[in-house]
C-alpha cells in the first residue's frame, strides 16, 4: 500500500480530524509501522461508541501498518471515581472484562498491545507529570478537565487537576507516534503536543474520531462554551445512561428494544442516531441495508449507499419504524461474535 492510500485509509470517516495530515504523511515516509495509542478509563460495560467504533478504526490502522495500543487507564478511572472509586476492582475489571470486550470484537493480542497504566508508571513518569504541570497554567489545566466527562463547574478533588497532565505524560511514556481518541479528548492532545515542543519530546500526530450520538438524541449539558462542541459531547453514547447506548454483548431482543425507542424523527437526518449507526457501522464498508416491509407499505427495498438511504428517509419514502427494524437486525448480526463470546464467558459480566 502506498503512503497516500495509507493516509486515506487512516483518515476516512468516522475520523473527523488529523493534526496534522502533513505530519502524518511525514510519519509514514520515515516509519512504516508507527506506534499508536488510545486510552480508556475502566468504567463499566463497553458499548458501540467505545468498543465497536474502536475496532473498526483499529482494523483500518492495522491494515495501514500502524501498531495499536489500547491503554487501560486504571489510575485515571480511580481519580474519576469510576466503579465506586475501588482501585482493586478497577484493575480486576481492566484485566478481565474490559480487555476481553475488545478481544471479542476481533482485537486479539497478536494485533493489539494491551497496557495497564499502573504497571508502567515509575519515578520518571511522575517527574514528567510534575514537569507538565509546571509548564501549564491552572486555568488551562482546568479547561482540560472536561476530558473526564465533567463540566468545569462541577466540584472536583485535587487529583482531578493532575488528570490531564497524566494523560499527556502517558503519551510521552509510551513513545507514541499517533495519539488517538474521540473529539472530546482534543484539548489534552493539544496540550501533549505543546509540552512535547517545550520538552523536546516526540510530538505526536493527534487523530480524533467523531463521537457517536446516543440513542436519546441531541442533548446540551454545558460541557463546552461552543454550542456545537457541547452538543457533540453531551449527546454522545454513554454507559452511564444505559438506554442511550447499545452494549456490545446486548441480546438481539435488547438491541431491538433500545433501537425501537431511539430518537428518530420522521424525515430528519441531522442528529439522527439511528441513521448515524447505519452510516458508521452497517454501511461503512459498502454493505447495503435491506428494508423488509409489507407490500402495502412499499414492499422490500435495498439501499446500496448511505446517501441513498438518507435521501429516501428525508423525502419521507422510509418510515422511522422500518428503518429501526432494519438497523436493529443488522446491528445484532454485527455484534454476534461479541454476544457469543460473553455467553461462553458469562463470569466476566458479573465483575462489573
ZADO-1210 file (C-alpha; in nm, 4 decimals, padded with zeros to 6 digits):
<atoms>
<atom x="00.0000" y="00.0000" z="00.0000" code="UNK" pos="1"/>
<atom x="00.1439" y="00.3391" z="-00.0950" code="UNK" pos="2"/>
<atom x="00.1607" y="00.6289" z="00.1516" code="UNK" pos="3"/>
<atom x="-00.1333" y="00.8232" z="00.0080" code="UNK" pos="4"/>
<atom x="-00.3514" y="00.5124" z="00.0299" code="UNK" pos="5"/>
<atom x="-00.2453" y="00.4611" z="00.3930" code="UNK" pos="6"/>
<atom x="-00.3346" y="00.8190" z="00.4771" code="UNK" pos="7"/>
<atom x="-00.6741" y="00.7926" z="00.3062" code="UNK" pos="8"/>
<atom x="-00.7466" y="00.4711" z="00.4968" code="UNK" pos="9"/>
<atom x="-00.6443" y="00.6149" z="00.8331" code="UNK" pos="10"/>
<atom x="-00.8342" y="00.9400" z="00.7797" code="UNK" pos="11"/>
<atom x="-01.1635" y="00.8047" z="00.6465" code="UNK" pos="12"/>
<atom x="-01.4865" y="00.8580" z="00.8379" code="UNK" pos="13"/>
<atom x="-01.5692" y="00.8454" z="01.1206" code="UNK" pos="14"/>
<atom x="-01.2291" y="01.0089" z="01.1723" code="UNK" pos="15"/>
<atom x="-01.3119" y="01.3792" z="01.1979" code="UNK" pos="16"/>
<atom x="-00.9719" y="01.5448" z="01.2349" code="UNK" pos="17"/>
<atom x="-00.5996" y="01.4789" z="01.1992" code="UNK" pos="18"/>
<atom x="-00.3489" y="01.7246" z="01.3466" code="UNK" pos="19"/>
<atom x="-00.1873" y="01.7388" z="01.1066" code="UNK" pos="20"/>
<atom x="-00.2273" y="01.5460" z="00.7802" code="UNK" pos="21"/>
<atom x="00.1124" y="01.6742" z="00.6655" code="UNK" pos="22"/>
<atom x="00.2749" y="01.5361" z="00.9809" code="UNK" pos="23"/>
<atom x="00.1005" y="01.2041" z="00.9275" code="UNK" pos="24"/>
<atom x="00.2432" y="01.1875" z="00.5761" code="UNK" pos="25"/>
<atom x="00.5936" y="01.2650" z="00.7044" code="UNK" pos="26"/>
<atom x="00.5494" y="00.9979" z="00.9704" code="UNK" pos="27"/>
<atom x="00.4626" y="00.7304" z="00.7137" code="UNK" pos="28"/>
<atom x="00.7543" y="00.8413" z="00.4960" code="UNK" pos="29"/>
<atom x="01.0007" y="00.7698" z="00.7774" code="UNK" pos="30"/>
<atom x="00.8257" y="00.4913" z="00.9709" code="UNK" pos="31"/>
<atom x="00.6279" y="00.2110" z="00.8082" code="UNK" pos="32"/>
<atom x="00.4949" y="00.0914" z="01.1469" code="UNK" pos="33"/>
<atom x="00.4197" y="00.3965" z="01.3651" code="UNK" pos="34"/>
<atom x="00.3081" y="00.3455" z="01.7242" code="UNK" pos="35"/>
<atom x="-00.0497" y="00.4331" z="01.8121" code="UNK" pos="36"/>
<atom x="-00.2387" y="00.4646" z="02.1382" code="UNK" pos="37"/>
<atom x="-00.5966" y="00.5065" z="02.2512" code="UNK" pos="38"/>
<atom x="-00.6752" y="00.5158" z="02.6226" code="UNK" pos="39"/>
<atom x="-00.9870" y="00.4108" z="02.8100" code="UNK" pos="40"/>
<atom x="-01.0994" y="00.4644" z="03.1656" code="UNK" pos="41"/>
<atom x="-01.2177" y="00.1402" z="03.3191" code="UNK" pos="42"/>
<atom x="-01.5737" y="00.2447" z="03.3873" code="UNK" pos="43"/>
<atom x="-01.8133" y="-00.0378" z="03.3120" code="UNK" pos="44"/>
<atom x="-01.9628" y="-00.2103" z="03.0115" code="UNK" pos="45"/>
<atom x="-01.8347" y="-00.1438" z="02.6597" code="UNK" pos="46"/>
<atom x="-02.0803" y="-00.0046" z="02.4045" code="UNK" pos="47"/>
<atom x="-02.0854" y="00.0709" z="02.0310" code="UNK" pos="48"/>
<atom x="-01.9232" y="00.4125" z="02.0674" code="UNK" pos="49"/>
<atom x="-01.6256" y="00.2853" z="02.2648" code="UNK" pos="50"/>
<atom x="-01.5887" y="-00.0759" z="02.1507" code="UNK" pos="51"/>
<atom x="-01.7226" y="-00.1324" z="01.8009" code="UNK" pos="52"/>
<atom x="-01.6107" y="00.2085" z="01.6738" code="UNK" pos="53"/>
<atom x="-01.2596" y="00.1462" z="01.8060" code="UNK" pos="54"/>
<atom x="-01.2407" y="-00.1971" z="01.6458" code="UNK" pos="55"/>
<atom x="-01.3423" y="-00.0574" z="01.3053" code="UNK" pos="56"/>
<atom x="-01.0805" y="00.2152" z="01.3182" code="UNK" pos="57"/>
<atom x="-00.8020" y="-00.0030" z="01.4558" code="UNK" pos="58"/>
<atom x="-00.8568" y="-00.2577" z="01.1797" code="UNK" pos="59"/>
<atom x="-00.8014" y="00.0241" z="00.9294" code="UNK" pos="60"/>
<atom x="-00.4905" y="00.1357" z="01.1158" code="UNK" pos="61"/>
<atom x="-00.3500" y="-00.2164" z="01.1273" code="UNK" pos="62"/>
<atom x="-00.4065" y="-00.2512" z="00.7509" code="UNK" pos="63"/>
<atom x="-00.2062" y="00.0707" z="00.7085" code="UNK" pos="64"/>
<atom x="00.0837" y="-00.0761" z="00.9091" code="UNK" pos="65"/>
<atom x="00.0187" y="00.1021" z="01.2381" code="UNK" pos="66"/>
<atom x="00.0937" y="-00.0781" z="01.5666" code="UNK" pos="67"/>
<atom x="-00.2005" y="-00.0072" z="01.8021" code="UNK" pos="68"/>
<atom x="-00.2017" y="00.0083" z="02.1805" code="UNK" pos="69"/>
<atom x="-00.5142" y="00.0044" z="02.3951" code="UNK" pos="70"/>
<atom x="-00.4203" y="00.1748" z="02.7197" code="UNK" pos="71"/>
<atom x="-00.6206" y="00.0542" z="03.0194" code="UNK" pos="72"/>
<atom x="-00.6221" y="00.3682" z="03.2314" code="UNK" pos="73"/>
<atom x="-00.6837" y="00.2319" z="03.5804" code="UNK" pos="74"/>
<atom x="-00.5413" y="00.5243" z="03.7793" code="UNK" pos="75"/>
<atom x="-00.7381" y="00.7681" z="03.5647" code="UNK" pos="76"/>
<atom x="-01.0588" y="00.5729" z="03.6355" code="UNK" pos="77"/>
<atom x="-00.9725" y="00.5763" z="04.0062" code="UNK" pos="78"/>
<atom x="-00.9255" y="00.9545" z="04.0056" code="UNK" pos="79"/>
<atom x="-01.2563" y="00.9959" z="03.8191" code="UNK" pos="80"/>
<atom x="-01.4449" y="00.7835" z="04.0721" code="UNK" pos="81"/>
<atom x="-01.5344" y="00.5028" z="03.8321" code="UNK" pos="82"/>
<atom x="-01.6607" y="00.1684" z="03.9686" code="UNK" pos="83"/>
<atom x="-01.7118" y="00.3302" z="04.3062" code="UNK" pos="84"/>
<atom x="-01.3512" y="00.4507" z="04.3202" code="UNK" pos="85"/>
<atom x="-01.2385" y="00.0972" z="04.4126" code="UNK" pos="86"/>
<atom x="-00.8904" y="00.0687" z="04.2593" code="UNK" pos="87"/>
<atom x="-00.8620" y="-00.3084" z="04.3086" code="UNK" pos="88"/>
<atom x="-01.1964" y="-00.3632" z="04.1338" code="UNK" pos="89"/>
<atom x="-01.0968" y="-00.1254" z="03.8539" code="UNK" pos="90"/>
<atom x="-00.7764" y="-00.3209" z="03.7942" code="UNK" pos="91"/>
<atom x="-00.9544" y="-00.6560" z="03.8059" code="UNK" pos="92"/>
<atom x="-01.2152" y="-00.5399" z="03.5520" code="UNK" pos="93"/>
<atom x="-00.9392" y="-00.3957" z="03.3316" code="UNK" pos="94"/>
<atom x="-00.7516" y="-00.7267" z="03.3154" code="UNK" pos="95"/>
<atom x="-01.0700" y="-00.9320" z="03.2799" code="UNK" pos="96"/>
<atom x="-01.3889" y="-00.7946" z="03.1272" code="UNK" pos="97"/>
<atom x="-01.2581" y="-00.4768" z="02.9666" code="UNK" pos="98"/>
<atom x="-00.9678" y="-00.6344" z="02.7808" code="UNK" pos="99"/>
<atom x="-01.1894" y="-00.9277" z="02.6811" code="UNK" pos="100"/>
<atom x="-01.4514" y="-00.6904" z="02.5379" code="UNK" pos="101"/>
<atom x="-01.2085" y="-00.5662" z="02.2737" code="UNK" pos="102"/>
<atom x="-01.0777" y="-00.9166" z="02.2089" code="UNK" pos="103"/>
<atom x="-01.4373" y="-01.0279" z="02.1444" code="UNK" pos="104"/>
<atom x="-01.4502" y="-00.7629" z="01.8700" code="UNK" pos="105"/>
<atom x="-01.1505" y="-00.9176" z="01.6964" code="UNK" pos="106"/>
<atom x="-00.8756" y="-00.7050" z="01.8510" code="UNK" pos="107"/>
<atom x="-00.6736" y="-01.0020" z="01.9706" code="UNK" pos="108"/>
<atom x="-00.3400" y="-00.9707" z="02.1482" code="UNK" pos="109"/>
<atom x="-00.1452" y="-01.0605" z="01.8348" code="UNK" pos="110"/>
<atom x="-00.2896" y="-00.7453" z="01.6738" code="UNK" pos="111"/>
<atom x="-00.3062" y="-00.5005" z="01.9639" code="UNK" pos="112"/>
<atom x="-00.0833" y="-00.4300" z="02.2630" code="UNK" pos="113"/>
<atom x="-00.2821" y="-00.4015" z="02.5885" code="UNK" pos="114"/>
<atom x="-00.1153" y="-00.1935" z="02.8590" code="UNK" pos="115"/>
<atom x="-00.2378" y="-00.1453" z="03.2177" code="UNK" pos="116"/>
<atom x="-00.1376" y="00.2075" z="03.3130" code="UNK" pos="117"/>
<atom x="-00.0292" y="00.1484" z="03.6723" code="UNK" pos="118"/>
<atom x="00.2095" y="-00.1292" z="03.5675" code="UNK" pos="119"/>
<atom x="00.4064" y="00.1191" z="03.3539" code="UNK" pos="120"/>
<atom x="00.4351" y="00.4099" z="03.5934" code="UNK" pos="121"/>
<atom x="00.7736" y="00.4748" z="03.7554" code="UNK" pos="122"/>
<atom x="00.9599" y="00.7698" z="03.9064" code="UNK" pos="123"/>
<atom x="01.0404" y="00.9040" z="03.5596" code="UNK" pos="124"/>
<atom x="00.6732" y="00.9117" z="03.4692" code="UNK" pos="125"/>
<atom x="00.5767" y="01.1075" z="03.7798" code="UNK" pos="126"/>
<atom x="00.8617" y="01.3506" z="03.7148" code="UNK" pos="127"/>
<atom x="00.7109" y="01.4123" z="03.3712" code="UNK" pos="128"/>
<atom x="00.3658" y="01.4662" z="03.5247" code="UNK" pos="129"/>
<atom x="00.5115" y="01.7342" z="03.7515" code="UNK" pos="130"/>
<atom x="00.7076" y="01.8871" z="03.4656" code="UNK" pos="131"/>
<atom x="00.3955" y="01.9136" z="03.2508" code="UNK" pos="132"/>
<atom x="00.2050" y="02.0615" z="03.5467" code="UNK" pos="133"/>
<atom x="00.4722" y="02.3253" z="03.5999" code="UNK" pos="134"/>
<atom x="00.4542" y="02.4244" z="03.2335" code="UNK" pos="135"/>
<atom x="00.0721" y="02.4544" z="03.2315" code="UNK" pos="136"/>
<atom x="-00.1392" y="02.7227" z="03.3954" code="UNK" pos="137"/>
<atom x="-00.4118" y="02.6242" z="03.6374" code="UNK" pos="138"/>
<atom x="-00.6710" y="02.7810" z="03.4071" code="UNK" pos="139"/>
<atom x="-00.5519" y="02.5724" z="03.1123" code="UNK" pos="140"/>
<atom x="-00.5469" y="02.2551" z="03.3211" code="UNK" pos="141"/>
<atom x="-00.8999" y="02.3175" z="03.4468" code="UNK" pos="142"/>
<atom x="-01.0212" y="02.3670" z="03.0896" code="UNK" pos="143"/>
<atom x="-00.8700" y="02.0295" z="03.0045" code="UNK" pos="144"/>
<atom x="-01.0549" y="01.8502" z="03.2853" code="UNK" pos="145"/>
<atom x="-01.3636" y="01.8344" z="03.0620" code="UNK" pos="146"/>
<atom x="-01.1923" y="01.5279" z="02.9091" code="UNK" pos="147"/>
<atom x="-01.3119" y="01.3479" z="03.2243" code="UNK" pos="148"/>
<atom x="-01.6734" y="01.3929" z="03.1169" code="UNK" pos="149"/>
<atom x="-01.7327" y="01.6684" z="03.3706" code="UNK" pos="150"/>
<atom x="-01.8082" y="02.0372" z="03.3235" code="UNK" pos="151"/>
<atom x="-01.5704" y="02.2951" z="03.4670" code="UNK" pos="152"/>
<atom x="-01.8445" y="02.3976" z="03.7119" code="UNK" pos="153"/>
<atom x="-01.8609" y="02.0561" z="03.8793" code="UNK" pos="154"/>
<atom x="-01.6835" y="02.0041" z="04.2084" code="UNK" pos="155"/>
<atom x="-01.3592" y="01.8087" z="04.1684" code="UNK" pos="156"/>
<atom x="-01.0944" y="01.6795" z="04.4051" code="UNK" pos="157"/>
<atom x="-00.7341" y="01.7953" z="04.3778" code="UNK" pos="158"/>
<atom x="-00.6230" y="01.4787" z="04.1974" code="UNK" pos="159"/>
<atom x="-00.8527" y="01.5671" z="03.9061" code="UNK" pos="160"/>
<atom x="-00.6328" y="01.8640" z="03.8226" code="UNK" pos="161"/>
<atom x="-00.3449" y="01.6219" z="03.7583" code="UNK" pos="162"/>
<atom x="-00.5541" y="01.4063" z="03.5260" code="UNK" pos="163"/>
<atom x="-00.4722" y="01.5972" z="03.2011" code="UNK" pos="164"/>
<atom x="-00.1019" y="01.6095" z="03.2895" code="UNK" pos="165"/>
<atom x="-00.1037" y="01.2342" z="03.3466" code="UNK" pos="166"/>
<atom x="-00.2660" y="01.1738" z="03.0082" code="UNK" pos="167"/>
<atom x="-00.0079" y="01.3919" z="02.8347" code="UNK" pos="168"/>
<atom x="00.2690" y="01.2067" z="03.0237" code="UNK" pos="169"/>
<atom x="00.1163" y="00.8722" z="02.9144" code="UNK" pos="170"/>
<atom x="00.1681" y="00.9716" z="02.5514" code="UNK" pos="171"/>
<atom x="00.5351" y="01.0511" z="02.6122" code="UNK" pos="172"/>
<atom x="00.5929" y="00.7401" z="02.8253" code="UNK" pos="173"/>
<atom x="00.4515" y="00.5124" z="02.5545" code="UNK" pos="174"/>
<atom x="00.6674" y="00.6807" z="02.2871" code="UNK" pos="175"/>
<atom x="00.3534" y="00.7388" z="02.0825" code="UNK" pos="176"/>
<atom x="00.3611" y="00.8495" z="01.7181" code="UNK" pos="177"/>
<atom x="-00.0188" y="00.8787" z="01.6872" code="UNK" pos="178"/>
<atom x="-00.2422" y="00.9791" z="01.9801" code="UNK" pos="179"/>
<atom x="-00.5990" y="00.8727" z="01.9038" code="UNK" pos="180"/>
<atom x="-00.9291" y="00.9419" z="02.0793" code="UNK" pos="181"/>
<atom x="-01.2736" y="01.0903" z="02.0329" code="UNK" pos="182"/>
<atom x="-01.3148" y="01.4622" z="01.9733" code="UNK" pos="183"/>
<atom x="-01.3881" y="01.5093" z="02.3440" code="UNK" pos="184"/>
<atom x="-01.0181" y="01.4385" z="02.4149" code="UNK" pos="185"/>
<atom x="-00.8858" y="01.7002" z="02.1727" code="UNK" pos="186"/>
<atom x="-00.7825" y="01.9501" z="02.4409" code="UNK" pos="187"/>
<atom x="-00.5429" y="01.7118" z="02.6120" code="UNK" pos="188"/>
<atom x="-00.3875" y="01.6065" z="02.2807" code="UNK" pos="189"/>
<atom x="-00.3173" y="01.9715" z="02.2033" code="UNK" pos="190"/>
<atom x="-00.1617" y="02.0020" z="02.5488" code="UNK" pos="191"/>
<atom x="00.0536" y="01.6937" z="02.4818" code="UNK" pos="192"/>
<atom x="00.1747" y="01.8432" z="02.1513" code="UNK" pos="193"/>
<atom x="00.2588" y="02.1740" z="02.3181" code="UNK" pos="194"/>
<atom x="00.4557" y="02.0203" z="02.6058" code="UNK" pos="195"/>
<atom x="00.6369" y="01.7970" z="02.3559" code="UNK" pos="196"/>
<atom x="00.7707" y="02.1114" z="02.1901" code="UNK" pos="197"/>
<atom x="00.8724" y="02.2595" z="02.5262" code="UNK" pos="198"/>
<atom x="01.0487" y="01.9445" z="02.6468" code="UNK" pos="199"/>
<atom x="01.1861" y="01.8456" z="02.3046" code="UNK" pos="200"/>
<atom x="00.9917" y="01.5188" z="02.3178" code="UNK" pos="201"/>
<atom x="00.8472" y="01.3337" z="02.0199" code="UNK" pos="202"/>
<atom x="00.5450" y="01.5318" z="01.9025" code="UNK" pos="203"/>
<atom x="00.2505" y="01.3002" z="01.8328" code="UNK" pos="204"/>
<atom x="00.0103" y="01.3287" z="01.5453" code="UNK" pos="205"/>
<atom x="-00.3343" y="01.3775" z="01.7017" code="UNK" pos="206"/>
<atom x="-00.6178" y="01.1808" z="01.5436" code="UNK" pos="207"/>
<atom x="-00.9778" y="01.2316" z="01.6542" code="UNK" pos="208"/>
<atom x="-01.2901" y="01.0419" z="01.5586" code="UNK" pos="209"/>
<atom x="-01.6428" y="01.1780" z="01.5803" code="UNK" pos="210"/>
<atom x="-01.8456" y="01.0956" z="01.8891" code="UNK" pos="211"/>
<atom x="-02.1280" y="00.8501" z="01.8311" code="UNK" pos="212"/>
<atom x="-02.4599" y="01.0054" z="01.9252" code="UNK" pos="213"/>
<atom x="-02.6568" y="00.8315" z="02.1976" code="UNK" pos="214"/>
<atom x="-02.9993" y="00.6848" z="02.1299" code="UNK" pos="215"/>
<atom x="-03.1663" y="00.9639" z="02.3291" code="UNK" pos="216"/>
<atom x="-03.0769" y="01.2156" z="02.0580" code="UNK" pos="217"/>
<atom x="-02.9460" y="01.5729" z="02.0930" code="UNK" pos="218"/>
<atom x="-02.8611" y="01.6882" z="02.4460" code="UNK" pos="219"/>
<atom x="-02.6980" y="02.0002" z="02.5914" code="UNK" pos="220"/>
<atom x="-02.5363" y="01.9850" z="02.9344" code="UNK" pos="221"/>
<atom x="-02.2873" y="02.2719" z="02.9282" code="UNK" pos="222"/>
<atom x="-01.9622" y="02.0830" z="02.8690" code="UNK" pos="223"/>
<atom x="-01.8234" y="02.3498" z="02.6358" code="UNK" pos="224"/>
<atom x="-01.8763" y="02.7185" z="02.5626" code="UNK" pos="225"/>
<atom x="-01.9035" y="02.6301" z="02.1944" code="UNK" pos="226"/>
<atom x="-02.2593" y="02.5128" z="02.1215" code="UNK" pos="227"/>
<atom x="-02.1543" y="02.2572" z="01.8583" code="UNK" pos="228"/>
<atom x="-01.8948" y="02.1016" z="02.0900" code="UNK" pos="229"/>
<atom x="-02.1424" y="02.0945" z="02.3767" code="UNK" pos="230"/>
<atom x="-02.3973" y="01.9177" z="02.1561" code="UNK" pos="231"/>
<atom x="-02.1475" y="01.6533" z="02.0433" code="UNK" pos="232"/>
<atom x="-02.0079" y="01.5788" z="02.3893" code="UNK" pos="233"/>
<atom x="-02.3385" y="01.5997" z="02.5789" code="UNK" pos="234"/>
<atom x="-02.5193" y="01.3816" z="02.3245" code="UNK" pos="235"/>
<atom x="-02.2626" y="01.1037" z="02.2940" code="UNK" pos="236"/>
<atom x="-02.3440" y="00.7419" z="02.3696" code="UNK" pos="237"/>
<atom x="-02.2742" y="00.6866" z="02.7391" code="UNK" pos="238"/>
<atom x="-02.2702" y="00.3804" z="02.9609" code="UNK" pos="239"/>
<atom x="-02.3903" y="00.5977" z="03.2494" code="UNK" pos="240"/>
<atom x="-02.7204" y="00.6237" z="03.0591" code="UNK" pos="241"/>
<atom x="-02.7897" y="00.2589" z="02.9641" code="UNK" pos="242"/>
<atom x="-03.0826" y="00.3429" z="02.7358" code="UNK" pos="243"/>
<atom x="-02.8616" y="00.5833" z="02.5410" code="UNK" pos="244"/>
<atom x="-02.6306" y="00.3052" z="02.4291" code="UNK" pos="245"/>
<atom x="-02.6130" y="-00.0450" z="02.2875" code="UNK" pos="246"/>
<atom x="-02.3634" y="-00.2646" z="02.4698" code="UNK" pos="247"/>
<atom x="-02.1562" y="-00.4964" z="02.2545" code="UNK" pos="248"/>
<atom x="-02.2972" y="-00.8052" z="02.4300" code="UNK" pos="249"/>
<atom x="-02.6649" y="-00.6991" z="02.4330" code="UNK" pos="250"/>
<atom x="-02.9123" y="-00.9666" z="02.3249" code="UNK" pos="251"/>
<atom x="-03.0959" y="-00.9349" z="01.9949" code="UNK" pos="252"/>
<atom x="-03.4146" y="-00.8552" z="02.1871" code="UNK" pos="253"/>
<atom x="-03.2403" y="-00.5845" z="02.3908" code="UNK" pos="254"/>
<atom x="-03.0914" y="-00.4271" z="02.0778" code="UNK" pos="255"/>
<atom x="-03.4355" y="-00.4246" z="01.9147" code="UNK" pos="256"/>
<atom x="-03.5935" y="-00.2690" z="02.2253" code="UNK" pos="257"/>
<atom x="-03.3356" y="00.0083" z="02.2504" code="UNK" pos="258"/>
<atom x="-03.3398" y="00.0936" z="01.8811" code="UNK" pos="259"/>
<atom x="-03.7212" y="00.0905" z="01.8758" code="UNK" pos="260"/>
<atom x="-03.7317" y="00.3618" z="02.1437" code="UNK" pos="261"/>
<atom x="-03.4446" y="00.5662" z="01.9950" code="UNK" pos="262"/>
<atom x="-03.4782" y="00.9265" z="01.8868" code="UNK" pos="263"/>
<atom x="-03.5532" y="00.9128" z="01.5134" code="UNK" pos="264"/>
<atom x="-03.7766" y="01.1985" z="01.3918" code="UNK" pos="265"/>
<atom x="-03.9533" y="01.1396" z="01.0645" code="UNK" pos="266"/>
<atom x="-03.7828" y="01.2944" z="00.7580" code="UNK" pos="267"/>
<atom x="-03.4925" y="01.4276" z="00.9705" code="UNK" pos="268"/>
<atom x="-03.1398" y="01.3016" z="00.9046" code="UNK" pos="269"/>
<atom x="-02.9457" y="01.5565" z="01.1132" code="UNK" pos="270"/>
<atom x="-02.8578" y="01.4368" z="01.4654" code="UNK" pos="271"/>
<atom x="-03.0458" y="01.1137" z="01.3996" code="UNK" pos="272"/>
<atom x="-02.8680" y="00.8348" z="01.5938" code="UNK" pos="273"/>
<atom x="-03.0377" y="00.5526" z="01.4004" code="UNK" pos="274"/>
<atom x="-02.9202" y="00.6843" z="01.0640" code="UNK" pos="275"/>
<atom x="-02.5778" y="00.7513" z="01.2119" code="UNK" pos="276"/>
<atom x="-02.5422" y="00.3873" z="01.3166" code="UNK" pos="277"/>
<atom x="-02.6258" y="00.2867" z="00.9594" code="UNK" pos="278"/>
<atom x="-02.3589" y="00.5201" z="00.8239" code="UNK" pos="279"/>
<atom x="-02.0835" y="00.4426" z="01.0760" code="UNK" pos="280"/>
<atom x="-02.1302" y="00.0686" z="01.1281" code="UNK" pos="281"/>
<atom x="-02.3682" y="-00.1051" z="00.8903" code="UNK" pos="282"/>
<atom x="-02.2925" y="00.0577" z="00.5541" code="UNK" pos="283"/>
<atom x="-01.9364" y="00.1839" z="00.6118" code="UNK" pos="284"/>
<atom x="-01.7611" y="-00.0826" z="00.4063" code="UNK" pos="285"/>
<atom x="-02.0085" y="-00.0890" z="00.1213" code="UNK" pos="286"/>
<atom x="-02.2683" y="-00.3236" z="00.2693" code="UNK" pos="287"/>
<atom x="-02.6258" y="-00.2461" z="00.1632" code="UNK" pos="288"/>
<atom x="-02.9159" y="-00.2030" z="00.4034" code="UNK" pos="289"/>
<atom x="-03.2231" y="-00.4107" z="00.3250" code="UNK" pos="290"/>
<atom x="-03.5610" y="-00.2914" z="00.4481" code="UNK" pos="291"/>
<atom x="-03.8247" y="-00.5608" z="00.4876" code="UNK" pos="292"/>
<atom x="-04.1809" y="-00.4307" z="00.4917" code="UNK" pos="293"/>
<atom x="-04.5317" y="-00.5310" z="00.3746" code="UNK" pos="294"/>
<atom x="-04.6283" y="-00.4662" z="00.0131" code="UNK" pos="295"/>
<atom x="-04.8952" y="-00.2170" z="00.1213" code="UNK" pos="296"/>
<atom x="-04.6165" y="-00.0004" z="00.2642" code="UNK" pos="297"/>
<atom x="-04.3998" y="-00.0221" z="-00.0473" code="UNK" pos="298"/>
<atom x="-04.2556" y="-00.3715" z="-00.0138" code="UNK" pos="299"/>
<atom x="-03.8938" y="-00.4649" z="00.0420" code="UNK" pos="300"/>
<atom x="-03.6263" y="-00.2191" z="-00.0683" code="UNK" pos="301"/>
<atom x="-03.2482" y="-00.2225" z="-00.0562" code="UNK" pos="302"/>
<atom x="-03.0196" y="00.0806" z="-00.0294" code="UNK" pos="303"/>
<atom x="-02.6711" y="00.0399" z="-00.1752" code="UNK" pos="304"/>
<atom x="-02.5210" y="00.3532" z="-00.0197" code="UNK" pos="305"/>
<atom x="-02.5796" y="00.5661" z="00.2862" code="UNK" pos="306"/>
<atom x="-02.6527" y="00.8728" z="00.0729" code="UNK" pos="307"/>
<atom x="-02.9371" y="00.6831" z="-00.0961" code="UNK" pos="308"/>
<atom x="-03.0733" y="00.5791" z="00.2427" code="UNK" pos="309"/>
<atom x="-03.0556" y="00.9301" z="00.3909" code="UNK" pos="310"/>
<atom x="-03.2198" y="01.0842" z="00.0840" code="UNK" pos="311"/>
<atom x="-03.5075" y="00.8365" z="00.0899" code="UNK" pos="312"/>
<atom x="-03.5570" y="00.8957" z="00.4612" code="UNK" pos="313"/>
<atom x="-03.5650" y="01.2764" z="00.4374" code="UNK" pos="314"/>
<atom x="-03.8051" y="01.2502" z="00.1430" code="UNK" pos="315"/>
<atom x="-04.0460" y="01.0515" z="00.3590" code="UNK" pos="316"/>
<atom x="-04.0110" y="00.7367" z="00.1496" code="UNK" pos="317"/>
<atom x="-03.8953" y="00.5366" z="00.4509" code="UNK" pos="318"/>
<atom x="-04.0833" y="00.5216" z="00.7811" code="UNK" pos="319"/>
<atom x="-03.8813" y="00.5502" z="01.1051" code="UNK" pos="320"/>
<atom x="-04.0018" y="00.2120" z="01.2315" code="UNK" pos="321"/>
<atom x="-03.8971" y="00.0353" z="00.9114" code="UNK" pos="322"/>
<atom x="-03.5546" y="00.1980" z="00.9421" code="UNK" pos="323"/>
<atom x="-03.5313" y="00.0984" z="01.3086" code="UNK" pos="324"/>
<atom x="-03.6240" y="-00.2652" z="01.2437" code="UNK" pos="325"/>
<atom x="-03.3599" y="-00.3000" z="00.9704" code="UNK" pos="326"/>
<atom x="-03.0975" y="-00.1222" z="01.1785" code="UNK" pos="327"/>
<atom x="-03.1569" y="-00.3385" z="01.4863" code="UNK" pos="328"/>
<atom x="-03.1359" y="-00.6572" z="01.2793" code="UNK" pos="329"/>
<atom x="-02.8112" y="-00.5510" z="01.1096" code="UNK" pos="330"/>
<atom x="-02.6501" y="-00.4419" z="01.4367" code="UNK" pos="331"/>
<atom x="-02.7438" y="-00.7690" z="01.6049" code="UNK" pos="332"/>
<atom x="-02.5650" y="-00.9567" z="01.3266" code="UNK" pos="333"/>
<atom x="-02.2531" y="-00.7395" z="01.3526" code="UNK" pos="334"/>
<atom x="-02.2373" y="-00.7905" z="01.7290" code="UNK" pos="335"/>
<atom x="-02.2954" y="-01.1662" z="01.7133" code="UNK" pos="336"/>
<atom x="-01.9264" y="-01.2573" z="01.7795" code="UNK" pos="337"/>
<atom x="-01.9195" y="-01.0487" z="02.0985" code="UNK" pos="338"/>
<atom x="-02.2547" y="-01.1803" z="02.2110" code="UNK" pos="339"/>
<atom x="-02.1371" y="-01.5412" z="02.1657" code="UNK" pos="340"/>
<atom x="-01.8060" y="-01.4650" z="02.3381" code="UNK" pos="341"/>
<atom x="-01.9814" y="-01.3433" z="02.6516" code="UNK" pos="342"/>
<atom x="-02.2317" y="-01.6264" z="02.6501" code="UNK" pos="343"/>
<atom x="-01.9287" y="-01.8557" z="02.6842" code="UNK" pos="344"/>
<atom x="-01.7629" y="-01.6242" z="02.9386" code="UNK" pos="345"/>
<atom x="-02.0593" y="-01.5119" z="03.1470" code="UNK" pos="346"/>
<atom x="-01.8475" y="-01.4742" z="03.4596" code="UNK" pos="347"/>
<atom x="-01.6745" y="-01.1692" z="03.3105" code="UNK" pos="348"/>
<atom x="-02.0000" y="-00.9734" z="03.3096" code="UNK" pos="349"/>
<atom x="-02.0639" y="-01.0412" z="03.6770" code="UNK" pos="350"/>
<atom x="-01.7489" y="-00.8490" z="03.7772" code="UNK" pos="351"/>
<atom x="-01.8830" y="-00.5108" z="03.6641" code="UNK" pos="352"/>
</atoms>
